[in-house]
Amino acid sequence: MCGRFVIDTPPSAIAEWMSATLDFPEDWELQSADDIRPTHEVPFCILLETEGERRLSLARWGWKPQG
């Protein structure tokens, strides 16, 4: 399994659905929304427990094996 996936929803709609604040420019675009691979930057939602707030931020997709 290579870890590829598709995002077909605009980040602003994801943020609204998650009741989150968009933490990057609204005009940001995925490198390839129909073929997201490890190392691509993708939106993800985090919960800031101390502030009780959700944020939609960006992170690199993938994993790093131990060893």
Secondary structure, 3 states (H helix, E strand, C coil): CCCCECCCCCHHHHHHHCCCEECCCCCCCCCCCCCECCCCEEEEEEEECCCCEEEEEEEECCCCCCC
